[in-house]
Amino acid sequence: MNHLPSRRSFLQAAGLGVAALGLEGAVRAQEKVIPGFEEAPVDPKVSKGWKAVSGRKIRVGIVGYGTCRFGAAFGFQDHPNVEVAAVSDLFPDRCAALAKACRCEKTYPSLEEMVKDDNIEAIYVATDAPSHVRHCIEVLKHGKHVACAVPAVWGSLEDADKLYATVKSSGLKYMMFETSCFRADCYAMRQIYRAGGFGRLIYSEGEYYHFHTGQIGSYKNWRVGCIPLWYPTHSTAYYIGVTEKPFVSVSCTGFNAGIASYLPGANSYNNRFTDEVALFETAEGGACRILMCKGIHGKVSETGRVFGEKGWMDGVEYHGAMTQLPDITRPSLPPGVKPGGHGGSHGHLTNEFVTAILEDRKPLVDIAQALNMTVGGIVAHESALKDGERLKVPHYSF
């Protein structure tokens, strides 16, 4: 890990819907489309120009089919270069449902059993956020590539270092499935930034507004009262996912909107903040405002804006000095792979991970980008607990 000088979404993983909501509530939660999961319309031309880089099929295992059903939401089962070789969930009914959704016959009662299968080359980890590091390290130690739902780590800088060291020593592919990176606006911003259309970013913003009516079920209640900026990546992607550069320092303010699970003694985190707003200093010397808010009634969105020396974007339209823009169209998807939810990002993330393995190259949102998107939120929360004291943010490179 390096240090620069001073300066689901809410929806991942296996959930205990029955425990948190009651059986009837769990059924309703799974039948209802959760905000952010609405599938993007499928453009008939989405596969136009797609060319397979290989005829090989990667044997993939998938673990996790909780409240959000993330295990089947990213289309591994539809990718022409993938065979879903096995699936797993701790709950037998969910494991059976995941197998059906992925058209897979082989199941395992746990990740720890599935990683022993020598025929599996890669595993997609869609389990509870607090288990991501442990599960990804287990996959890597058994010689398999790993893709992981967000965030990369859960509130621990020590775990970040441990995961980083494991990935680096393994020589295997690691990719975090940060959906904002393949939203149309963030993807366009990244292409234009790479082409020089912004110059250095003077100011940028990333915002994640989470609905607060009711409580989504979660394994061992990990979502209940959870710290907002421990789940920062839908927001931080609007700087780090655009520039591929890290944050340097942060000052953060927390707010309590009086939601029951954030009152004293109501959660296992001893957390009182429903909302956190952080101001980061960036590696370019600019500023980036990042927030994760649950206290704003009726607001649900993931969005961001960038403002540079040569141009700016709020949405997919560029305003600036560059006259010949690069292609900002998201890559073609293989036939049968849908763009899916979170702004049509799901299919693109899966295709990027699969293609990176086939081409033996670094995937987008590799371990360095994943940790840089995550650890800033952990430090930001520490700042909020210290009345906004500016703190240094560790950064990673690969």
C-alpha positions as CSV (number, residue, x, y, z in Angstrom):
1,M,0.0,0.0,0.0
2,N,1.2,3.5,-0.9
3,H,0.2,6.8,0.7
4,L,0.1,10.1,-1.2
5,P,1.3,13.2,0.6
6,S,-1.2,14.9,2.8
7,R,-4.1,16.2,1.5
8,R,-26.6,-2.4,-4.6
9,S,-26.0,-0.7,-4.1
10,F,-27.4,-0.9,-0.8
11,L,-28.3,-4.0,-2.5
12,Q,-25.7,-6.7,-2.4
13,A,-25.4,-10.1,-0.9
14,A,-27.3,-12.9,0.8
15,G,-30.0,-11.5,3.0
16,L,-32.0,-12.9,5.8
17,G,-35.3,-11.6,4.5
18,V,-37.3,-14.0,6.6
19,A,-35.6,-12.9,9.9
20,A,-35.7,-9.2,9.1
21,L,-39.1,-8.9,7.5
22,G,-41.0,-12.0,8.4
23,L,-42.0,-14.6,5.8
24,E,-44.7,-12.5,4.1
25,G,-42.5,-9.4,4.0
26,A,-39.6,-11.4,2.5
27,V,-41.8,-12.7,-0.3
28,R,-43.0,-9.2,-1.0
29,A,-39.5,-7.8,-1.0
30,Q,-38.4,-10.3,-3.6
31,E,-41.4,-9.9,-5.8
32,K,-41.1,-6.1,-5.8
33,V,-38.5,-4.4,-8.0
34,I,-36.0,-2.8,-5.7
35,P,-35.1,0.8,-6.7
36,G,-32.1,0.7,-8.9
37,F,-32.8,-2.8,-10.1
38,E,-35.2,-1.8,-12.9
39,E,-33.8,-3.4,-16.1
40,A,-32.7,-1.0,-18.8
41,P,-34.6,-1.4,-22.1
42,V,-32.8,-3.7,-24.4
43,D,-31.7,-1.8,-27.5
44,P,-32.0,-4.2,-30.6
45,K,-28.5,-3.0,-31.6
46,V,-26.9,-3.8,-28.3
47,S,-25.0,-6.7,-29.8
48,K,-24.2,-5.0,-33.1
49,G,-20.5,-5.4,-33.8
50,W,-19.8,-7.8,-31.0
51,K,-17.0,-10.2,-31.7
52,A,-16.0,-13.1,-29.5
53,V,-12.3,-12.9,-28.5
54,S,-12.3,-16.7,-27.9
55,G,-14.4,-19.7,-28.4
56,R,-13.5,-21.0,-24.9
57,K,-16.1,-21.2,-22.1
58,I,-15.0,-20.3,-18.6
59,R,-16.4,-22.5,-15.8
60,V,-17.8,-20.1,-13.3
61,G,-19.2,-20.7,-9.8
62,I,-21.7,-18.2,-8.3
63,V,-22.4,-17.8,-4.6
64,G,-25.2,-15.7,-3.0
65,Y,-28.9,-15.4,-3.7
66,G,-30.3,-13.3,-0.9
67,T,-32.9,-10.6,-0.9
68,C,-31.5,-8.9,-4.0
69,R,-30.9,-12.1,-5.9
70,F,-27.6,-10.7,-7.2
71,G,-26.2,-14.1,-8.0
72,A,-28.3,-14.3,-11.1
73,A,-28.7,-10.6,-11.8
74,F,-25.6,-10.1,-13.9
75,G,-26.2,-12.6,-16.7
76,F,-23.3,-15.0,-16.3
77,Q,-25.7,-17.8,-17.3
78,D,-26.4,-16.0,-20.6
79,H,-22.8,-15.2,-21.6
80,P,-21.6,-17.4,-24.6
81,N,-18.1,-17.7,-23.0
82,V,-19.4,-18.9,-19.7
83,E,-20.6,-22.2,-18.3
84,V,-22.1,-21.8,-14.8
85,A,-20.6,-24.9,-13.3
86,A,-22.0,-24.7,-9.8
87,V,-23.9,-22.4,-7.4
88,S,-24.1,-22.0,-3.7
89,D,-26.1,-20.4,-0.9
90,L,-26.2,-21.2,2.8
91,F,-30.0,-21.5,2.6
92,P,-31.1,-24.6,0.6
93,D,-34.2,-23.0,-0.9
94,R,-32.2,-20.1,-2.1
95,C,-29.5,-22.4,-3.5
96,A,-32.1,-24.3,-5.4
97,A,-33.6,-21.1,-6.8
98,L,-30.2,-19.8,-7.8
99,A,-29.5,-23.1,-9.6
100,K,-32.8,-22.8,-11.5
101,A,-32.1,-19.2,-12.4
102,C,-28.7,-20.0,-13.7
103,R,-29.7,-23.2,-15.4
104,C,-27.1,-25.1,-13.4
105,E,-27.5,-28.6,-11.9
106,K,-24.5,-28.6,-9.5
107,T,-24.9,-27.0,-6.1
108,Y,-22.8,-26.7,-3.0
109,P,-24.0,-25.9,0.6
110,S,-21.3,-23.2,1.1
111,L,-18.6,-21.2,-0.7
112,E,-16.0,-23.1,1.4
113,E,-17.1,-26.3,-0.3
114,M,-17.5,-24.9,-3.8
115,V,-13.9,-23.5,-3.9
116,K,-12.6,-27.1,-3.6
117,D,-14.0,-27.9,-7.0
118,D,-11.0,-28.0,-9.3
119,N,-13.1,-27.7,-12.4
120,I,-14.2,-24.1,-11.5
121,E,-12.0,-21.4,-12.9
122,A,-13.7,-18.2,-11.5
123,I,-16.3,-17.4,-8.8
124,Y,-18.7,-14.5,-8.6
125,V,-19.1,-13.5,-4.9
126,A,-22.6,-12.0,-4.3
127,T,-22.7,-12.6,-0.5
128,D,-23.2,-10.2,2.4
129,A,-20.9,-7.2,2.4
130,P,-19.1,-8.0,5.7
131,S,-18.0,-11.4,4.2
132,H,-16.6,-10.0,0.9
133,V,-12.9,-10.0,2.0
134,R,-13.0,-13.4,3.6
135,H,-14.8,-15.0,0.7
136,C,-12.6,-13.4,-2.0
137,I,-9.4,-14.4,-0.2
138,E,-10.8,-18.0,0.1
139,V,-11.5,-18.0,-3.7
140,L,-8.0,-16.7,-4.5
141,K,-6.2,-19.1,-2.2
142,H,-7.8,-21.9,-4.2
143,G,-6.4,-20.6,-7.4
144,K,-9.6,-19.1,-8.9
145,H,-10.3,-15.7,-10.4
146,V,-12.9,-13.7,-8.5
147,A,-15.5,-11.1,-9.2
148,C,-17.2,-9.4,-6.2
149,A,-20.2,-7.3,-5.5
150,V,-19.6,-3.9,-3.8
151,P,-18.0,-2.8,-1.6
152,A,-14.5,-4.4,-1.7
153,V,-14.1,-4.3,2.1
154,W,-16.4,-3.6,5.0
155,G,-15.1,-0.9,7.3
156,S,-11.6,-2.2,7.8
157,L,-8.3,-0.7,6.4
158,E,-6.5,-3.8,7.7
159,D,-8.8,-6.0,5.6
160,A,-8.1,-3.8,2.6
161,D,-4.3,-4.4,3.0
162,K,-4.9,-8.1,3.4
163,L,-7.0,-8.4,0.3
164,Y,-4.6,-6.3,-1.7
165,A,-1.7,-8.5,-0.7
166,T,-3.6,-11.6,-1.6
167,V,-4.6,-10.5,-5.0
168,K,-1.1,-9.3,-5.9
169,S,0.6,-12.5,-4.8
170,S,-2.0,-14.7,-6.5
171,G,-1.5,-13.5,-10.1
172,L,-5.2,-14.0,-10.6
173,K,-7.9,-11.6,-11.8
174,Y,-9.9,-9.6,-9.2
175,M,-12.8,-7.3,-10.3
176,M,-15.3,-5.4,-8.2
177,F,-18.7,-5.1,-9.9
178,E,-19.2,-1.3,-9.4
179,T,-22.3,-0.5,-11.4
180,S,-21.7,3.2,-11.7
181,C,-18.6,2.5,-13.8
182,F,-20.8,1.2,-16.6
183,R,-23.6,3.7,-16.3
184,A,-23.9,5.6,-19.5
185,D,-22.8,8.9,-18.0
186,C,-19.8,7.6,-16.0
187,Y,-18.6,5.5,-18.9
188,A,-18.8,8.6,-21.2
189,M,-16.9,10.7,-18.7
190,R,-14.1,8.1,-18.5
191,Q,-13.7,7.9,-22.3
192,I,-13.6,11.7,-22.6
193,Y,-11.2,12.1,-19.7
194,R,-8.8,9.6,-21.2
195,A,-8.9,11.5,-24.5
196,G,-8.0,14.7,-22.7
197,G,-11.4,16.4,-23.0
198,F,-11.4,17.7,-19.3
199,G,-7.8,18.2,-18.5
200,R,-7.4,17.9,-14.8
201,L,-10.7,17.8,-12.8
202,I,-11.0,20.9,-10.7
203,Y,-14.2,19.7,-9.0
204,S,-16.4,16.6,-9.2
205,E,-19.4,15.1,-7.4
206,G,-20.7,11.6,-6.7
207,E,-24.1,11.1,-5.0
208,Y,-25.9,8.0,-3.8
209,Y,-29.4,8.6,-2.4
210,H,-30.9,5.5,-0.8
211,F,-34.5,5.1,0.0
212,H,-35.2,4.9,3.7
213,T,-38.8,3.6,4.0
214,G,-38.6,0.1,5.5
215,Q,-35.6,-2.1,5.9
216,I,-34.2,-4.5,3.3
217,G,-33.5,-7.9,4.7
218,S,-29.9,-8.8,5.3
219,Y,-27.8,-11.7,6.5
220,K,-27.3,-11.4,10.2
221,N,-28.9,-7.9,9.9
222,W,-25.7,-6.3,8.5
223,R,-27.7,-3.6,6.7
224,V,-29.5,-2.4,9.9
225,G,-28.1,1.0,10.8
226,C,-25.0,0.5,8.6
227,I,-22.5,3.3,8.2
228,P,-23.4,5.3,5.0
229,L,-19.9,5.8,3.6
230,W,-18.9,2.2,4.3
231,Y,-20.9,1.7,1.1
232,P,-19.4,4.5,-1.0
233,T,-18.5,3.1,-4.4
234,H,-21.7,4.1,-6.3
235,S,-20.6,7.7,-5.5
236,T,-16.8,7.5,-5.5
237,A,-16.9,5.9,-9.0
238,Y,-17.7,9.4,-10.4
239,Y,-14.1,10.5,-9.6
240,I,-12.0,7.4,-9.3
241,G,-13.9,5.5,-12.0
242,V,-13.5,8.4,-14.4
243,T,-9.9,9.3,-13.7
244,E,-8.4,6.1,-12.3
245,K,-6.7,8.3,-9.7
246,P,-7.1,8.2,-5.9
247,F,-8.2,10.5,-3.2
248,V,-5.6,12.1,-0.9
249,S,-7.4,13.4,2.1
250,V,-11.0,13.9,3.4
251,S,-13.2,15.9,5.7
252,C,-16.7,14.6,6.4
253,T,-19.9,15.6,8.2
254,G,-22.5,13.2,9.4
255,F,-26.3,13.8,10.0
256,N,-29.0,12.0,11.8
257,A,-32.5,12.1,10.2
258,G,-34.1,10.2,13.1
259,I,-34.7,6.9,11.3
260,A,-35.4,4.2,13.9
261,S,-32.5,1.9,13.1
262,Y,-30.0,4.8,13.5
263,L,-31.1,5.8,17.0
264,P,-28.8,5.1,20.0
265,G,-28.6,1.3,20.7
266,A,-30.6,0.3,17.6
267,N,-27.7,-1.1,15.5
268,S,-24.6,-3.2,16.0
269,Y,-22.3,-0.5,14.6
270,N,-23.1,2.1,17.3
271,N,-23.8,4.3,14.3
272,R,-26.0,7.4,14.5
273,F,-25.5,8.8,11.0
274,T,-28.1,8.3,8.4
275,D,-26.3,10.6,6.0
276,E,-22.6,11.4,5.4
277,V,-21.2,14.1,3.1
278,A,-17.5,14.1,2.5
279,L,-15.2,16.6,0.7
280,F,-12.1,14.9,-0.7
281,E,-8.9,16.3,-2.0
282,T,-7.9,14.4,-5.1
283,A,-4.6,13.3,-6.6
284,E,-4.9,16.1,-9.2
285,G,-5.2,18.8,-6.5
286,G,-8.9,19.2,-7.0
287,A,-11.9,18.7,-4.8
288,C,-14.6,16.0,-4.9
289,R,-17.8,16.0,-2.9
290,I,-19.1,12.5,-2.2
291,L,-22.3,11.6,-0.3
292,M,-24.4,8.6,0.8
293,C,-27.8,9.7,2.1
294,K,-30.7,7.8,3.5
295,G,-32.5,10.6,5.3
296,I,-33.8,12.5,2.2
297,H,-37.4,11.4,1.8
298,G,-38.4,10.0,-1.6
299,K,-34.9,10.5,-3.2
300,V,-33.4,7.4,-4.8
301,S,-30.5,7.9,-7.3
302,E,-26.9,7.3,-8.2
303,T,-25.3,10.1,-10.1
304,G,-22.4,12.4,-10.5
305,R,-20.8,15.3,-12.3
306,V,-17.3,16.3,-13.4
307,F,-15.8,19.8,-14.0
308,G,-12.4,20.1,-15.6
309,E,-10.0,22.7,-17.0
310,K,-11.2,22.1,-20.5
311,G,-14.8,20.9,-20.1
312,W,-17.5,19.5,-17.9
313,M,-20.4,17.0,-17.9
314,D,-23.6,16.6,-16.0
315,G,-25.2,13.6,-17.7
316,V,-24.0,12.3,-21.0
317,E,-23.7,15.6,-22.8
318,Y,-20.2,17.1,-23.0
319,H,-19.6,20.9,-22.7
320,G,-16.1,22.0,-23.4
321,A,-13.2,22.7,-25.7
322,M,-12.8,19.3,-27.3
323,T,-14.4,19.3,-30.8
324,Q,-13.9,15.7,-31.8
325,L,-15.1,13.5,-29.0
326,P,-14.1,9.8,-28.6
327,D,-16.7,7.1,-29.0
328,I,-18.7,7.2,-25.8
329,T,-21.0,4.3,-26.7
330,R,-20.8,1.5,-24.2
331,P,-19.3,-1.7,-25.7
332,S,-21.5,-4.2,-27.5
333,L,-22.8,-7.1,-25.5
334,P,-22.8,-10.7,-26.5
335,P,-26.1,-11.9,-28.0
336,G,-28.4,-12.9,-25.2
337,V,-26.7,-10.8,-22.5
338,K,-29.0,-8.1,-21.3
339,P,-27.7,-4.7,-20.0
340,G,-29.8,-5.4,-16.8
341,G,-30.2,-3.1,-13.8
342,H,-28.4,-0.1,-12.3
343,G,-28.6,1.9,-15.5
344,G,-27.9,-1.0,-17.8
345,S,-24.5,-1.8,-16.2
346,H,-24.9,-5.4,-15.2
347,G,-24.2,-7.2,-18.4
348,H,-21.3,-4.9,-19.2
349,L,-19.6,-5.7,-15.9
350,T,-19.9,-9.5,-16.5
351,N,-18.7,-9.1,-20.1
352,E,-15.7,-7.1,-18.9
353,F,-14.7,-9.7,-16.3
354,V,-15.1,-12.6,-18.7
355,T,-13.2,-10.8,-21.4
356,A,-10.3,-9.8,-19.1
357,I,-9.8,-13.5,-18.2
358,L,-9.9,-14.6,-21.8
359,E,-7.5,-11.9,-22.9
360,D,-5.3,-12.2,-19.8
361,R,-5.5,-8.5,-19.1
362,K,-6.3,-6.2,-16.2
363,P,-10.0,-5.8,-15.7
364,L,-11.8,-2.5,-15.2
365,V,-12.2,-1.9,-11.4
366,D,-9.2,-4.1,-10.6
367,I,-8.0,-4.5,-7.0
368,A,-6.4,-1.0,-6.9
369,Q,-9.5,0.8,-8.2
370,A,-11.8,-1.3,-6.0
371,L,-9.9,-0.4,-2.9
372,N,-9.4,3.3,-3.8
373,M,-13.2,3.5,-4.3
374,T,-13.9,1.9,-1.0
375,V,-11.3,3.0,1.6
376,G,-12.0,6.7,1.2
377,G,-15.4,6.1,2.7
378,I,-14.0,4.3,5.7
379,V,-11.7,7.2,6.5
380,A,-14.5,9.7,5.8
381,H,-16.6,8.1,8.5
382,E,-13.7,8.4,10.9
383,S,-13.5,12.1,10.0
384,A,-17.2,12.5,10.7
385,L,-16.7,11.0,14.2
386,K,-14.0,13.6,14.8
387,D,-16.1,16.6,13.8
388,G,-14.8,16.8,10.3
389,E,-11.1,16.6,11.0
390,R,-9.2,16.3,7.7
391,L,-7.6,12.9,7.5
392,K,-5.2,11.3,5.0
393,V,-6.6,8.6,2.8
394,P,-4.4,5.6,1.9
395,H,-4.2,4.7,-1.8
396,Y,-3.4,1.6,-3.8
397,S,-1.7,1.0,-7.2
398,F,-1.4,-2.1,-9.3
